[in-house]
Amino acid sequence: MGDPATVIDQYRRYVQDGRLEISEVMASELSDLLLAKKGRTLEEQGHLVTSLRDLASIHEIRTKWKESRAASGMLVKARKRYVKLLKKNNLADAAKEAALKEADDEVLRGRVRAHEGALRNALGHYKRARHIQPGLIEAAFRPLDGHERIKSTLKGSGKSGLVLAKTLAAAGPVTKVGGSFELHPDGAVIQPLEPLISDISRWLGVELGLPAKSAVALGNALKEIQRQMVAIEEGEQAANSRLQSAIDSLEPSMDYHTYSGG
């Protein structure tokens, strides 16, 4: 089939172009070839992890839930072996980074199980993701999404609501990048805010029955996010507070001209 890295680049371009069928075939064939090879090198194991992760994502996009679940299951074993190989080769930082990606993988597995109607399994995957990366916001809001999707109610999801409120509060200041509002939690992927705000507003509706304690906590978290968005728009808060703080810390504490003339 050719160099795995080249194949991965090619089918990823197909995904970007919307050619999902051919990208699925290529990712599947590459994964099968690498799985069949005994004594895979460190690099080959890394390519296997990438191809299986991409294959699971492509299947999800194509709503092929069973196939995505199968690819994700194989990914679990491949990722564990890859982490061990990295450690064996004294690549501790790379091993840590590879291990942390399990959180995003578990969220994908949870989404797929939710689409299949298996709420308990989905919640288990989201819980595992939060254990690995406590700041991962998607792992915190997907349980509510799953309850709504499968049960059409948020009754019994009070704990999930509290977890989401706590995760949002710990995510740091709201930022605005390229016209979009986001949260940048430490050690986790960026979370766009516009669609999440829409979801939270709906979940707070009385008709969905979110328990009162959770509704209050989540409502307060939403109000704080919206307050910061308004403050950014009105120039009262930096669009990127963390970046501004870093810039401010680089400014000299003494004026150069005063020092040189002193």
Number of C-alpha atoms within 10 A of each C-alpha: 9 7 8 20 14 11 18 19 10 14 22 20 14 17 17 10 10 11 13 19 14 13 24 23 13 21 25 17 15 23 23 14 12 17 16 10 10 7 8 13 12 17 14 17 21 20 21 26 25 20 28 27 25 25 27 31 22 21 21 20 13 14 13 14 20 15 17 25 22 15 22 24 16 17 23 16 11 20 23 15 16 23 22 16 18 20 15 12 11 11 13 14 11 13 20 13 11 17 16 16 15 19 23 22 21 23 25 25 29 29 27 26 23 23 17 15 16 15 20 14 17 25 25 16 24 27 21 17 27 21 13 17 20 21 24 28 26 22 29 26 21 20 29 24 20 25 23 16 15 15 13 13 18 26 14 12 18 17 15 21 29 19 21 26 23 16 22 23 18 14 19 15 22 26 23 19 10 5 8 10 19 21 20 20 21 14 11 19 15 15 17 18 19 11 9 16 15 10 14 20 12 12 22 21 12 12 11 16 17 24 18 13 13 20 21 16 17 25 18 14 19 19 12 16 21 15 13 19 22 13 15 19 13 10 10 11 16 19 22 17 16 15 12 11 11 10 10 11 10 8 9 8 8 8 9 10 8 8 8 7 6 6
